[in-house]
Amino acid sequence: MKFARLVQLLGGAVIVILASSCEEIPSYIEHPLAAFAPQPSGYWNGDGVPGSPKIVVRVGEQKAYFYKGKRVVGETTVSTGKPGFSTPPGHYQVVSKDRDHVSSEFGYYVDDYRNVVRSNIDVRKDSRPPGTHFDGARMPYCMHFNGGYAMHEGYVPPYAASHGCIRLPKGMAAHFFNAAPEGTPVIVRE
């Protein structure tokens, strides 16, 4: 009887932890329950395929599709803007690319030992705690397509979680980045 109660308590604790974890995860902190979360999925068959590149993002599906001509050569799960920071639908194009982009707006306040004091901050809104400095979020394989909006490698939970950017999983971001020159159409649909 005591064992059954222990199992119930542990199960309840796991549910509480899963249900209350809504903050973005810094790239250099491993999520303790990541092994239990759905993993980003996708495929890439675009190497050597001819045709004009185009990226289509479907916010409702949390998916991105890479076309060459009329053929889909890549598909991946993504994480778009969370409520209040939605990724704007529309027709855009890649206007700049940066393989090793670091955000000047979003990131973390860290101490001199690089310990995160406050995460998920926006320097335009969040005051800096004493004894800390700003550490911009790493956004590898960054492709800006609409002002401050970009598509880049990042944490991809199975829901919209960004500040408006389109996050691609590690492994897929490089394929999209390498196959999309500046000027590539980016279509964001609901």
SULGIQUI-V841432 format. One record per residue. N is the residue number from 0. RES is the residue in three letters. PHI is phi in whole degrees, 0 to 359 (NA if undefined). BURIAL is + if it has 16 or more other ideal C-beta (glycine too) atoms within 10 Angstrom, else -. Layout:
# SULGIQUI-V841432
n=N res=RES phi=PHI burial=BURIAL
n=N res=RES phi=PHI burial=BURIAL
This chain:
# SULGIQUI-V841432
n=0 res=MET phi=NA burial=-
n=1 res=LYS phi=294 burial=-
n=2 res=PHE phi=296 burial=-
n=3 res=ALA phi=297 burial=-
n=4 res=ARG phi=294 burial=-
n=5 res=LEU phi=297 burial=-
n=6 res=VAL phi=298 burial=-
n=7 res=GLN phi=298 burial=-
n=8 res=LEU phi=295 burial=-
n=9 res=LEU phi=297 burial=-
n=10 res=GLY phi=299 burial=-
n=11 res=GLY phi=296 burial=-
n=12 res=ALA phi=297 burial=-
n=13 res=VAL phi=297 burial=-
n=14 res=ILE phi=296 burial=-
n=15 res=VAL phi=298 burial=-
n=16 res=ILE phi=297 burial=-
n=17 res=LEU phi=295 burial=-
n=18 res=ALA phi=286 burial=-
n=19 res=SER phi=262 burial=-
n=20 res=SER phi=269 burial=-
n=21 res=CYS phi=244 burial=-
n=22 res=GLU phi=278 burial=-
n=23 res=GLU phi=296 burial=+
n=24 res=ILE phi=263 burial=+
n=25 res=PRO phi=301 burial=+
n=26 res=SER phi=297 burial=+
n=27 res=TYR phi=257 burial=-
n=28 res=ILE phi=241 burial=-
n=29 res=GLU phi=282 burial=-
n=30 res=HIS phi=287 burial=-
n=31 res=PRO phi=295 burial=-
n=32 res=LEU phi=250 burial=-
n=33 res=ALA phi=301 burial=-
n=34 res=ALA phi=295 burial=-
n=35 res=PHE phi=264 burial=-
n=36 res=ALA phi=277 burial=-
n=37 res=PRO phi=300 burial=-
n=38 res=GLN phi=270 burial=-
n=39 res=PRO phi=303 burial=+
n=40 res=SER phi=228 burial=-
n=41 res=GLY phi=164 burial=+
n=42 res=TYR phi=209 burial=-
n=43 res=TRP phi=222 burial=+
n=44 res=ASN phi=229 burial=-
n=45 res=GLY phi=258 burial=+
n=46 res=ASP phi=294 burial=-
n=47 res=GLY phi=78 burial=-
n=48 res=VAL phi=274 burial=-
n=49 res=PRO phi=282 burial=-
n=50 res=GLY phi=125 burial=-
n=51 res=SER phi=287 burial=-
n=52 res=PRO phi=283 burial=+
n=53 res=LYS phi=203 burial=+
n=54 res=ILE phi=245 burial=+
n=55 res=VAL phi=240 burial=+
n=56 res=VAL phi=248 burial=+
n=57 res=ARG phi=249 burial=+
n=58 res=VAL phi=300 burial=+
n=59 res=GLY phi=298 burial=-
n=60 res=GLU phi=269 burial=-
n=61 res=GLN phi=55 burial=+
n=62 res=LYS phi=224 burial=+
n=63 res=ALA phi=234 burial=+
n=64 res=TYR phi=237 burial=+
n=65 res=PHE phi=252 burial=+
n=66 res=TYR phi=252 burial=+
n=67 res=LYS phi=235 burial=+
n=68 res=GLY phi=66 burial=-
n=69 res=LYS phi=260 burial=-
n=70 res=ARG phi=258 burial=-
n=71 res=VAL phi=284 burial=-
n=72 res=VAL phi=247 burial=+
n=73 res=GLY phi=206 burial=+
n=74 res=GLU phi=215 burial=+
n=75 res=THR phi=207 burial=+
n=76 res=THR phi=288 burial=+
n=77 res=VAL phi=222 burial=+
n=78 res=SER phi=231 burial=+
n=79 res=THR phi=261 burial=+
n=80 res=GLY phi=294 burial=+
n=81 res=LYS phi=285 burial=+
n=82 res=PRO phi=307 burial=-
n=83 res=GLY phi=91 burial=-
n=84 res=PHE phi=224 burial=-
n=85 res=SER phi=300 burial=-
n=86 res=THR phi=283 burial=+
n=87 res=PRO phi=287 burial=-
n=88 res=PRO phi=292 burial=-
n=89 res=GLY phi=155 burial=-
n=90 res=HIS phi=252 burial=-
n=91 res=TYR phi=229 burial=+
n=92 res=GLN phi=211 burial=+
n=93 res=VAL phi=295 burial=+
n=94 res=VAL phi=256 burial=-
n=95 res=SER phi=201 burial=-
n=96 res=LYS phi=227 burial=+
n=97 res=ASP phi=213 burial=-
n=98 res=ARG phi=300 burial=-
n=99 res=ASP phi=236 burial=-
n=100 res=HIS phi=294 burial=+
n=101 res=VAL phi=235 burial=-
n=102 res=SER phi=294 burial=+
n=103 res=SER phi=260 burial=-
n=104 res=GLU phi=242 burial=-
n=105 res=PHE phi=247 burial=+
n=106 res=GLY phi=165 burial=+
n=107 res=TYR phi=219 burial=+
n=108 res=TYR phi=261 burial=+
n=109 res=VAL phi=235 burial=+
n=110 res=ASP phi=271 burial=-
n=111 res=ASP phi=295 burial=-
n=112 res=TYR phi=261 burial=-
n=113 res=ARG phi=68 burial=-
n=114 res=ASN phi=283 burial=-
n=115 res=VAL phi=287 burial=+
n=116 res=VAL phi=267 burial=+
n=117 res=ARG phi=212 burial=-
n=118 res=SER phi=252 burial=+
n=119 res=ASN phi=58 burial=+
n=120 res=ILE phi=257 burial=+
n=121 res=ASP phi=240 burial=-
n=122 res=VAL phi=300 burial=-
n=123 res=ARG phi=285 burial=-
n=124 res=LYS phi=238 burial=-
n=125 res=ASP phi=262 burial=-
n=126 res=SER phi=288 burial=-
n=127 res=ARG phi=275 burial=-
n=128 res=PRO phi=295 burial=-
n=129 res=PRO phi=303 burial=-
n=130 res=GLY phi=79 burial=-
n=131 res=THR phi=237 burial=+
n=132 res=HIS phi=220 burial=-
n=133 res=PHE phi=282 burial=+
n=134 res=ASP phi=234 burial=+
n=135 res=GLY phi=294 burial=-
n=136 res=ALA phi=295 burial=+
n=137 res=ARG phi=284 burial=+
n=138 res=MET phi=227 burial=+
n=139 res=PRO phi=299 burial=+
n=140 res=TYR phi=56 burial=+
n=141 res=CYS phi=279 burial=+
n=142 res=MET phi=232 burial=+
n=143 res=HIS phi=284 burial=+
n=144 res=PHE phi=228 burial=+
n=145 res=ASN phi=200 burial=+
n=146 res=GLY phi=60 burial=-
n=147 res=GLY phi=276 burial=-
n=148 res=TYR phi=277 burial=+
n=149 res=ALA phi=212 burial=+
n=150 res=MET phi=245 burial=+
n=151 res=HIS phi=202 burial=+
n=152 res=GLU phi=292 burial=+
n=153 res=GLY phi=183 burial=+
n=154 res=TYR phi=294 burial=+
n=155 res=VAL phi=238 burial=+
n=156 res=PRO phi=285 burial=+
n=157 res=PRO phi=279 burial=-
n=158 res=TYR phi=199 burial=-
n=159 res=ALA phi=291 burial=+
n=160 res=ALA phi=218 burial=+
n=161 res=SER phi=270 burial=+
n=162 res=HIS phi=271 burial=+
n=163 res=GLY phi=125 burial=+
n=164 res=CYS phi=289 burial=+
n=165 res=ILE phi=252 burial=+
n=166 res=ARG phi=271 burial=+
n=167 res=LEU phi=250 burial=+
n=168 res=PRO phi=288 burial=+
n=169 res=LYS phi=304 burial=-
n=170 res=GLY phi=100 burial=-
n=171 res=MET phi=265 burial=+
n=172 res=ALA phi=302 burial=+
n=173 res=ALA phi=296 burial=-
n=174 res=HIS phi=299 burial=+
n=175 res=PHE phi=298 burial=+
n=176 res=PHE phi=299 burial=+
n=177 res=ASN phi=291 burial=-
n=178 res=ALA phi=265 burial=+
n=179 res=ALA phi=244 burial=+
n=180 res=PRO phi=288 burial=-
n=181 res=GLU phi=305 burial=-
n=182 res=GLY phi=98 burial=-
n=183 res=THR phi=298 burial=+
n=184 res=PRO phi=297 burial=+
n=185 res=VAL phi=234 burial=+
n=186 res=ILE phi=248 burial=+
n=187 res=VAL phi=252 burial=+
n=188 res=ARG phi=241 burial=-
n=189 res=GLU phi=295 burial=-
